[in-house]
Amino acid sequence: QVQLVESGGGLVQAGGSTKLSCAASGTILSFYVMGWYRQAPGKERELVATITDDGEIKYASFVQGRFTISGDSAEKTVFLQMNTLKPEDTAVYYCNAKSGAGITIYDYWGRGTQVTVSS
């Protein structure tokens, strides 16, 4: 059984910073991509950033250079450094990891960690 455990987040003032961490445990050889998604109240879950096992990175357009994703595929960890936070960044942030190949894809999710940005 694979588990993703997030840490970090909490209450941050607008303009401040915080760092999210995610670590995977369980019987898994590797993930081909890990990343972060977020879900604000009343909204759908949306992608924030992803990083592949060969280091390819993608960011959502709203990141605008404020966030930095990093990870260690061997350690099965992924981090999200968030700077210049805005109240609209308030959401539950979820760690995601994918393994498998071809048509067989396994999708794993953490339970989420709350980030609240006060104005």
URBELGI-V437279 format. One line per field, one symbol per residue. ss: DSSP state (~ for helix, > for strand, _ for the rest). burial: 1 if it has 9 or more other C-alpha atoms within 8 Angstrom, else 0. Layout:
ss = ???
burial = ???
//
This chain:
ss = __>>>>>>_>>>>____>>>>>>>>_______>>>>>>>______>>>>>>>____>>>_~~~___>>>>>>____>>>>>>____~~~_>>>>>>>>>>>__>>>>>>___>>>>>>_
burial = 01111101100111011111111100000011111111110000001111111000101100100110101010011111111111101111111111110000100111111111110
//
